Amino acid sequence: MVKLKIININDYEYSLKDEEEHNYIINMEFFDVDENPRIGDYIYINKELINPKYDGYSTSYTFGSLENKYGKENIQMEDIDVIKVTLKNKEIYLKRLYG
């Protein structure tokens, strides 16, 4: 997983920076969370999801609870569609939602 720091948020548009100073702009929407990620928080995401050459790549993602019915069923933590978000001292795992 790639560690991305949230450096700016404009509505659903998240400006992110990795540890090698590469910048990414991704539209993200979060469901099933008590609070959305904020500037300074981190998102750990599979490198394929930020690679334009990957078949499942998108510039817009929706994430929700691992139990949400709109994502893959019986998902494993190592699955490409699972992300980790660190908010202050809390970590949450979410999966990519479809449909």
Secondary structure, 3 states (H helix, E strand, C coil): CEEEEEEEEECCEEEEECCCCCEEEEEEEECCCCCCCCCCCEEEECHHHHCCCCCCCCCEEEEECCCCCCECCCCCCCCCCEEEEEECCEEEEEEEECC
